[in-house]
């Protein structure tokens, strides 16, 4: 069980499906049913998962049967596990202009056009309404911003930064030039 050198997140295991050890899986591939085309999947600790069967599920999920996961208890123990492949197992095709690997976005610094820093990307989430970038910075609480063309103006891998529109990203209120909350003073209406 060796750890991966350059892991790329491919899927996250959800709930157990049935009694035979199948699991529901959320895939991050363009075609979720092709997740097995890249070879075995690996957990962060290096555990290898060989896919025996993949079939469509409900709500943008797929159902996978892994070798050695033979009952519901074993399947339930995998819930929440992230699965990766080695980057070298990906096809050599170029990504489209607006396509990115989550792993490549993590760690990029986020700035506005005036050079103000909002921290760096620490994680990427999708709760069903589109991708969200989690930003963390020194002395700041983590914040989520939408990863869409209104909020994200440019992604520059050579400079290792993302150019953001702070108003569209919800980092500041329109008309305000600080990033603090706009609460009324007591007694004001």
Buried (B, 14 or more C-beta within 10 A) or exposed (E): EEEBEEBBBBBBBBEBBEEEBBBBBBBBBEEBEEBBEBBBBBBEEEEBBEBBEBEEBEEEBBBBBBEEBEEBEBBBEBEEBBBBBBBEBBEEEEEEEEEBBBBBBBEBBBBBEEEBBBBBBEBBEEEEEEBBBBBBBEEEEEBBBBBEEEBBBEBEEEEEBBBBBBBBBEBBBEEEEEEEEEEEEEEEE
